Amino acid sequence: MIDIHCHLLPYVDDGANDLDEARLLLSSEAEQGVTEICLTPHLREGMFETPDEKIRFQFERISGIAGELGLTLRLSREYHVDGLFWEKLEAGEIIPVGRGVILTEFSSADDADTMARAVMRIKESGFVPLVAHVERYPAADADTVKTLRSLGAAIQVNADAVLGYDGRYVKKTVWEFIGERLVDVVASDAHGVDDRPVRMRECMTFIKKKAGDETAERLMLKNPGKIIKG
Ligand SMILES: [Fe+2]
């Protein structure tokens, strides 16, 4: 599997607290059959404004651990759509997933029009927005998700939502999206050993059981692979 949304990088946001927790989370990914990981620390105005240099410094620190575990690590960020994000985009300072995909997080207060306009603006800048955990946004019903996809966005959901850890309603919604082929990627969005741990293996097994091998491999291996390869 390939996990392209997670918060395993230590000391930079609400993800892994320290090097020990990062090591445990990386081990967990490797044990579960993940071979490539894209680390996506938050960038969010007023909340997580850790500069890219600090992110890169921590990335270098944990690259050795990942190598020992046989993991390939990549670096990107989860960009919350706000003023700071648009500044970064205008300045050409985005760290994409692969060559041109931006892991894009909306506010739960954003309406469908706001999301659609943001998708169009990101596309006009030459990037493809990968909408992070689409199940979180009240405005993102199936029609909105279809619209975002028709505008060129890709759609990610969290493993926890697929498995039902975020509640029955969220699980039902996510499975409707998967059934309508509106989901492109499932990722862990793991934050810690206790807080949203890595559940990639459990999720892969569950999707295989419910929707078949092809769907599970498309969402957790093939599509994330295409994205990181550009
Ligand atoms: Fe995240």
Residues whose N, C-alpha, C, O or C-beta is under 5 A from the ligand:
A	BS01	LIG	E78 D189
